[in-house]
Every structure is written in structure tokens, then in C-alpha cells.
Amino acid sequence: MSAPAPAIALRDVFVSRGAAGPVLRGLSLDISAGETLALVGRSGAGKSTLLKLINGLILPESGDVLVEGRDTRGWNAFALRRRIGYVLQEIGLFPHMDVARNVGLVPSLLKWDAARIAARVAEVLALVGLPAERYAHRPVRELSGGQRQRVGVARALAADPPVLLMDEPFGALDPVTRAELHREFRRIQSALRKTVVIVTHDMAEAFALGTRVGVLDGGVIAEIDEPRRLARSSDPRVRPLLVPLLEAREVLS
């Protein structure tokens, strides 16, 4: 019996930054349906470029990017992006709207009826720990940073997309709130099994959230594996990113 096709696949992808040279250099990668892949690497390694390839914001100069088996060149851009939810560090909520209107934005663009939108808003707010009866009509400017980030996750889930792209989603939060949202994310992902790609500079966050962790270096995947195995890597491109984890372990031992 053949293995199921990956939800997302990159095949020998090249992307350059003009005279600055290549950003991605022949990168190939399979992402399975339902997995959480955390991507780490130094600034400029190509992490955010990879996310832009998946959602069709940019196209590869050569190679192929496949989402649900279809090359992104063949997708209608709007149809592709409706299959993808986005969670950003800046969150991107609209301050002039209340929580319910922010969360229901994509379903409203998809022409869902009002009753269906209201039911879905209540459902995803409950999922992220913000009961609709308390939060649906709160102005987003009155929320804490952690609450706004939860609303951002709820909005990304509102239209039930199979894919989530998360770009430094918790980087601006304090460590306690960040740890709380890590636990909430793991709980939500355990229930929903979305295909998730997370970009982060924080190896501890990658290990906490990823079923696999990929290290990007110089536009290629230096190494990709389950966190426990990656922690034993001897690759000189990976070891510097592990130093903070190893130092913390020494302090606590």
C-alpha cells in the first residue's frame, strides 16, 4: 500500500533575491497532513520565504510547490488562500471591529449566512478559551496581548482551513503567556489535526510545538527530524541553535 501524498511538497525549489543571491537553493520538503512542522534558522535563512511560497504570494523561479497535490501555479490565488489560515506575530486584527467581526471576517467573505457565522465564531472562541458571551462583542483594543493572539488563532480557524501557517506567532508575548499559549495550541492541534507550518527563531518553541523541526541554513534544509532526535544532532549548522536549550538543561540539572 503506497504512502499518502503529502499535504504540502516542495520539489527542488529555487528562489533568489536578485543581485543578493539565492534565498532557497534547490530545497525539497514533504509536509504530511496533520503534522506540525516547526522551521527554525538564522535571520535570512529563508523561513518566511518558504511560507510565502506555500500560500502563493511568490512563485519559485524553478522547481515546484504543491499544495494538496496541485502546483501553486495552477491554483486560483483566492481559492488557495481560502484553504490556508494565517497566524502572525503582529496578529493583524482590525482595531475598529469587535472580536466577533474579526473572527467572522473570512466566513463573511465566503458569503456564509449570519447564523452560520455566529455559530462558528462562538465555536472557535470557545476552542481558544474565550467564551463568546464574554468576549464576542469586546473591542480588540481592550484585550491583553495573549487574548489578542487567541483571537488571531480563532480567526485563522474560522473557515476551517486544512492548513495553518504561523509566522513567529507568539514571539511578542511574555514567557508565561507564551507557555500558556503553547499548551493551548497543543490542545487545539490534538483535537483538529491541521497541517501546520510554524516559523520561529526560538528552538525551545520549535521543540515545544513541532512534531518535526526543520533547520534552514543558507536556503537549504540542514536537518529535519523529531525534536528528540534533532536534539542529538552533530551538524555544525544545527548545534549553535541548540546551545540555549543545552545551557538551560545544565542550569536545571
N, C-alpha and C positions, 0 to 999 in steps of 0.2 A: 504494500500500500504506500503510495507516494505521500511525502510530507505536504501539508497545506502550503499554499502560496503565501509569501509574506504580505502583511498589510501594506508595508512601505518598502521599497527597494531602490537602492542607488547602484548603478552599474557603470563603473569606470568614468566617474563624473569629474570634469574639469571646469573650474570657474576661475577667471583671473580678475585682477583689479587694475587693468590697463598696464601702464608702464611699471606699476608697483609689483607686477608679477602675479603668479598663481595664488589663489586663496585655497582652492581644493585641487588636488593633483591626483587624478585617477582614483578617486575614492569609491569604494564599493561597500555596501552595507545592506543587510536584511534586518527588518524590524518585524517581529511576529505580532499577529493580532493578540491584543490583551496584555502585552508586556509593557513595562515601564523602562525605557532606556534613558539613562542619565548621561549627558555629554559634558565632559569637563575638558579644560585645557587653558593655556595661557591666552591673554588677550590677543586677538588677531589670528587665532588658530583655525577659525572657520566655523565656529559653532553656530552663530546666528545666521551665517550664510546658508548652512545646511537647513535650518528651519525655513528660510525664505524659499529654498528650492522645493521643499515639501508642499508648501501652500501656493506655489506657482507665482510668487512675487518676482522671482527671477528664474530664468531657464538656463540649463547648463550649456556651455559652449560646445562641449562634446560629452558623450555618454547619455544615459537615460535615468530619469527619476520616475518611478512607478508608484502610484497610489491606488490601492485596490485593484492592482493588475493593469492599470491604464496609465500610459505615459502622460505626464503633466502637459505636454504639448497638445495632447488630444482632448484634454478636459476643457469644458467651458469654465472660465475662471470663477464665475459666480457659483456654479454648481460644485466645483471643487471646494471652495471656501465654506460652503454650507455644510460640508462633510467634516469640517475641522473647527474645533473650539480653541480659543486662544486665552492664555492667562499670562499677563505681563507684569513686570516689576512695578511699572507706573500705574497698573490696573486699568487706566483708560475709562473710568466711569464718567458719566456726564453729570456735572455738579448741579445743573438746573433740573434734573429729574430725581424722583424718589427712587427707592430701592426697587420697587416692583417694575417701574418703567424701564430701569436699566436692565434688569434681569430678563424682562419680556421683549427686549428690543429685537433680537433676531427672530423669535417666533412671529412678531408683528410684521417684520419684513417678509416673512414667508406666508403672510396672509392667513395665519391661524385666526379662528374666531375668538372673541373676547373671553368666553367662558373657558375655552381650552387653554388660553394663555394664562388666565388667573389660576387655574388648577395646576398648571405646570410650574408657575412661579412659586406657589405655595409648596409644591413637592420638592423643588430643588433648594429652596431656602431651608426647609426642614432638614434636607440632606446635609447642608453645610452648617447646621446648628444655629440658624437664625429663624425662629418661628415667625411665620408670615403675620400673625396677629400682632406681633410686637414690632416687626421691622419693615414690613412691606411698604408702608407709607412714610417711613422716615427719610428725610433728605440725606443724601450720602455724605454731605459735608459734616453732619452731626456724628458720624461713625468714627470709631477708632481705626487705626491703620490695619489691625488684624481683622476687624469686621469688614472693612472695605475690601480686603483681599478675599475674604469669604464670599462677598457679593460678586467679586470678579470670577471666582470659581463657579458660582451658581450661574452667572451669565454664560460662561463658556459651556456649561452643561445643558442650558435651557432647551435647545433644539435637539438634544440627544445625539450629538455627532459621534461617530465611531472613533475619531482621532482627536487628541488634545495635544497642542503644542504649548509649552510653558517656557518662557524666556526669563530667567532669573526671577521666578515668581515670588519668592519670599525674601529676597536679598535686602530689602529696605526695612525689615522688621527687627525688633529687638530679639535677643536669643530665646527668651521664654515664650514669646508669642510665636516665634518661628518653630520651636519644638512642638507647640500645641498644634500648629497647622500641619506640620509633618505627620503627626498622629491622625489628624482629621483626613488628610489626603490618603494615607494608607487605608483607613477605614472605608472611604468612598471608593477607592480603586478596587479594594477587595470585593465590594458589592457590585460594581459596574463593569469592571474588566475592560476599560477603554484601552486603545493603543495610545500610549503617552510617550512623548519625547520632551525631556526636560533639559534645558541648558542652564548650567550653574558654574560659578567659579569655585564653589565650595565642595571639596571632596567629601567632607563629612555629610553634607546634604545629599550628594550623589549616592553615597553608601546607604543613607537612611531611606531613600525613596526608590532607587533603581533596582529592578530585578536583574538588570545588567548595567554595567558602567563602561562607557567608551571614552578613551582618552584621545583627543585630537591634538596633533602636533604637526606643524608645518603643512597643513592641508591634507593629511592622511590620518587614518586610524592607527595610532601607535599600538594600542592593545584594547581589547574589549572582552569582558568576562563578567561572571557573577562577582559581587563585591568581595566575598570571602577569598576567592581565588586571586582577584586583582590585587588584594592587599599584600600578597606574597610576590608580586612582580619584581623581577630584577632588571627590567628595561630602564635604561638611563633616562628615557623621556617620561617615564611614569613615576619613578622613585621620588623626584622632587615634590610632586603633588601629594605624595603620601606622608611627607615629613611631618606636617601638623598633626595628623592622626597618630603617628607613631610617638611623637613627643607627648601628646595628651595621654596616651596609654601608659607611658613611662611615669608621668606625674601621678596618675591614679593608681599605679601598681604598688 
